[in-house]
């Protein structure tokens, strides 16, 4: 009989105790690993999506809501405001890029974002997988995840729902035409449907007002370009005809110079109805709140591992009267004191290895299931990933089990062979 077979038979000899030990280790490892993978993916997604944006401008309200809605698209937007209210900020020399976005509609749970498509795609470093970016009203480009989930492509049409829930009223008189699909970028762009601002305004009944404004001054855009040296920012902020009539949810800004961080928020603060929020600061505050919950779950997982170590210790000590004779026979057959002690430690380690394997599998399965149940607009979570820190979790669980066997192993090391055999 090999040593492994002997250890397995020892574990099977006390099935209830063995299953309890393995269960405690499994639950502890699964809890720690689930928290580890979740926090890592959430933090990485938050930092990646917020990094291109230095400032977000919107109506006065909750700063955290603005960031969740305008940057991560996880929340309902604050009330819209006239785009012309931010014209002076968008054309500031310290602004590298300004991207207006208008929210309010969705399709199959995915957000429809009215914006300057080329600017928003450039802001997140996206690229086309097929087709072209939309330039006309009611054209749209899909993120990779949207196209994969809905099984649609260039040339297909769809209708938007009013609101951000799938059961919202359908805009049946305004169909979107898909002109392109973006490559998967691992950012929020993968889950968005991007269309020109005019599309959102048209679907909400502003088309006639925009047309009247265009007829009244068809060269307004050209004059606007002649009047300032910062035409790129002005165009990015307002589009061709929306400077007067268009309503937007947010304006996303990226800076040319760090000096902008000291001047632009104060410039926005001077207005009565708008506020400027730093996504980096709000993200840091949000992650600090998430960290509190994660630490609590880690503490519970640590308690479970400690309970597993105590259970292993109690189980080995409970069977000590039987183990003494077995270990004495091993010594009589030539095993050293160290080998008999290692036999006890390896029994605990084997329980830990089984529990660790089951715990890791459970954590990845739970996270994958959770990711599939989340709504389409939520952050992407997957169990099909591996974090290097999982090795530390596995090592810590195994070490806890071995430490639980430390006292029985020391007793095995000091077992007097002659006395045991004499008493037998």
N, C-alpha and C positions, 0 to 999 in steps of 0.2 A: 504494500500500500504506500503510495507516494505521500509526502508531507501535505500537499494540497488536499488530497482525498481525506486524509486524517482530520484536517482542519474542518472540512465541510461536514464530516460526520459528527464532529464535536458541536458544530453549530446546529445541526439537525437534531441533536440529542435533546436540546432544550428549545423547541420551536417557538414557544410563546415569548420567552425572554429574547431570543434572537430576533424575532419579528418586531418586538417593541423597540429594541435598539436600532434596528435598520429603519424603522418608521420615524423615530425621532431624528436620526441623522438625515433622512430623506427630506423631512419637512424643513429642517434648519437650512440645509443646502439649497432647497428649492426656493425658500423665502429670500435668502441672501442673493442668490443668482438672479431671481426675477427683478428684485430691486436694482441690482447692479446693471443689468441689461436695459431696464426701462429708463433709469436716470441717465445712463450713458447716451442712449439714443435720443432722449428728449433734449438733453443739454447740447448734444452735437447739432440736432436739428434747429434748436433755437438760435445758437450762435451762428450757424451757417446762413439762416434766413435773415437774421438781423444785421449781419456784418456789412452788407452793401449800403445800408440805409443809416445815415447820420442823424436825421431829424424827420419827424412826422408831424404834420400840421393838420388840425381838425377842429371841429366845434368843441367848445368847452364842455367838459365832462370828466369821466374817469380816465386818467392817463393809461392805466393798465388795459382798459377796454379798447382804447385807441390802438395800442400796440397789438393786442390779440386780434383785433379786426383788420387793421390796415397792413400789418406785417405778416402775421401768421394765418390770417383768415380763419380764426377759430371762434369768433364772437360776432354778434350783430354790430353794425357800425353805429357811430354816433350820428346825430342829425346832419344832413348835408348843408353845404354853404356855397355861396356864389364863387365861382372860380376866380373872378376878377378881384376878389378880396385879397388874394395872395400874389397878384401880379408883381408888386414891388419886391416881394421876397424872392420870387422865382427868377426875376431878372437881375438880382444882386450879383455883382462881380465875383463874390466869394462862393457862389453856387456852381458846382460842376454839372449837376444834372437835377432837374425837377420833373417828377412823374406824377401827374394827377391820376387818381383812381376813383371810380364811381361804383359803389356796390348796391346790392338790393335784390338781385335776381340770382337764380341758380338753375341747374339742370341735372336731374338724377342725383342730387345731393352735392354736386360740384359747383363751386362759386363761379359766377360770370362776372368778370372784372372789366369794366369799361376804362380805357386808358389810352395812352399812345403806345401801341403794341411794340414797336421797335425799341422804344426807350425802356419799357419794363423788361423786355427780354434782354436787352443789353445790360441793364442794371444787375440782373442776376446771372449774367454770363451764359445765357441760354443759346441754343442753336437749333436750326430747323432739321428735322429728320426727313420731311417730305413737304411738298407744296411751297407756299409762300406766306409771308405775314399779311394779315388783313389790312387793307387801306380804305375800303369802302364800308359804309354803314351796313350793319347786319352780316358782316363777314366775321369769322372767328378762327383763331388758332387754338388747338388743344394741347394741354400738357400730356406727357407720355402716359401717365397713369390714367388719365381721363380716357384717352383713346383706347388703351388696352382694356379697361373695364367695360366701356360702352360698345366695344367692337365696331367702331366707326372710323372713317378716314376722309381724305380729301374729296370734296364734292357732295358729301352727305349733308342733310339738313336736320335741324332739331328746333324745338320751341323752348323758350325759357319759362321758368316758373317765377311768379312774383314771391319774393321772400327767399329765405335761405333754407327752407325745409322742402322736402320732396313733395309734400301735399299742397303746396301753394298753388294759387290760381295760375293757369297756363295762359301766356300771351299768345293766343291762337292766331292772331292777325299779323304776327311778326316772326317769321322763321329765320333762323341763323343758317348761314352757309359756311361749311368748314373749308378753309383755304389752305390749311397747313397743320402739321403735327410736329411738336418739338421733341428733341432728343431728351432722354431721361437725364436729369441733372442732379437728382438727389436733394432738391430744394422744394419750396412751396410751389414753384412753377409747375411741377409735375401734376399738381392736383387742381390747376386753374384752367378756366376757359377765358381766353383773352380776346377782347373785341375793341374796336374804336369807341371813344366816348359817345359819338353820335348814335351808336346802336342803343346804348342804354337810355339816352334821352329820347330817342324815337320810340322805343318800346314803352316809355312812360308818358307819351303824349306831348313831347316837346318838339316834335319834328316841324310842325307848322310855325312855331315861334322862331326856330332856328332858320327856317327858310325865309321868313319875312326879314329877319335881320341880315341875312346874306344878300337879299335883293336890295335892301336899303343901302348897303355899303359893300359891294362885291370885292373891293380892293383893300378892305380893312387889314387883311393879313400883310399885304405888301407894304402898306403904310406903316404898320407896326414894326416891320423889319427895318424900314428906313429910319425910324425914329430912335432906334437904340442900337448899340453895338453888341448887345447880348441877345441876339435874335434866337439862338438855339434854346436858351432858357425860356424865353417868352413863348416860343412855339411848343416846347415841352409842357409848359404849364397850361396853355389854353387851347390848343388845337386851332383850327382855322376860323371857326365861327362862334366859339363858345365863350369868348372872353366876357361877353355881356350877359348872356342868358343862361349859360351852363351851370348846373349844380354838381358838385363832386363831394365825395365822402372824406377824402384825405389827399394831402399832397406829400409825396415822399421826396426827400432831398438828400443829395450827397454833396460833400464839401470839396472845394478846391484847396482850401487851406484850413489848418486848425484854428485860425483866427475866427472863422465863421461860427465856431461853437460859442464864442463869447459875445457875438453881436447879433446873430440871426434870432436866437430864442427871445432876446429882449425886444427885438423889432416886432416879432409876432405878438409878444405879450402886451404891447402897446395897443393892440386892437381890442375891441370890447367883446367880440364873440368867438375869437379863435385862441387856440393854445398850441404851443410847440412842445413835443415830448421827445426825449432821447430814447430810442428803442434799447440801446445798450444798458442804460440805467434801469429801465423797467424790467428788462429781461433778467438782469442780475437780482432784482428784488423778487421776481417771480420764482426764480430758481432757488433762492434762499428759503422761500416758503415750502417749495417742494422738498427741499433737503431735510426739513424738519420731519415731515412724514416718512421720508426714506430712512432717516436715522432711527425712528421709532420701530419700523419694521425690522431693521438690522438688529436692534436690541432684542426683539422677540426671537429672532432667529438665533442669536447668540445664546439666549436662555435655553432654547431647544437643544442646541449642541451641548451645553453644559449638563442638561438633564440626560442626554444620551450618554455622556461620559460617566455620570454617576450610576446610570442604569447598568452600564457595562461592568463597572466596578462591583456593584451589588450582585450582579448575576454571577460573575466569576468567583466572588467570595462565597456566595450561596452554595456553589457546587465544589467548594474547596476540599471538603472531606473526601469526595470521590477523586478529585484531581490529584490529591497527595499521593495516593497509591499508584495512579497512572504515571505520575512524574518520577516516583521512586523506581518503578520498573524501567523507565527510560534511562535513568541514571545507572541502574544495574547493568543495562545492555550497552553501556559505553557512552551515553550522552553526557556532555559537560554541564556544569551549572548554568553557564551562559545559554546553552542550547535549550535547556528546559525553560528558562525565563523568556527566551525569544518565542517559544511555542505559545505561551500565554499571550504575549504581546501581539503575535501574528494573528491569533484568533480574533482579537479586538480589531486589528487593522483590516482583516478580511470583512468583518461586519461593516466597517467604515467604508471600504471600497465599494461594497454593494450599495450601501446607502447613498454614497456620493454619486455613483452612476445613475441610480434612480432619481436622485434629486436634480441633477443636471438635465436629465431627459424631461422631467416634469416641468422644470422652469422654462425650457425652450418650447415645450408643447403648449403650456399655458399662455406664454407671451405670443406665440403664433396664433392661437385661437382668439386671444384678446384683440390682436391686430386685425383679424378678419371681421370681428364683430363691430369695430369702431366705424362711425359714419365716414362717408367718402371724404368729407372736408377736414377730418381730424388729422393729427400727426400720424405718420406711418410708423407702426411698431411691427417688428418681425422677430420671430424666434430663430430664423435662419441666419444667424450671425454668431460670432464667437468673440468674447472679450478676454484679453490676456489675464485680467484679474480673476477670472474663474479658476485659474490654476491655484491662486492663493486661497480661494474659498475651499477648494477640494483639499488642499494641504492642511488648512486650519481644521477642517472637520476630521481628517484622518489623525492629526496630532491630538485633537481632543479625545478621540477614542483610545488612542495609545496611552495617553496620560491616565485615562480611566482605568486602564489595565496595569498601571504602574505598581500599585500596592500588591495585587495578586502575583505579578511577575517577580517582585522582590521576595515574596514568600516562597515562590517556586525556586528561586535562586538559593534560598537558605534551607530548603527541605532536607532534613537529616534522613538519609536513605535507610540506615540501620534501624532507627527508631520506628519508622513507618512500616518497614517490613516486619519488625518484631510484633508490632501491635496488630498487624493484619493476620 
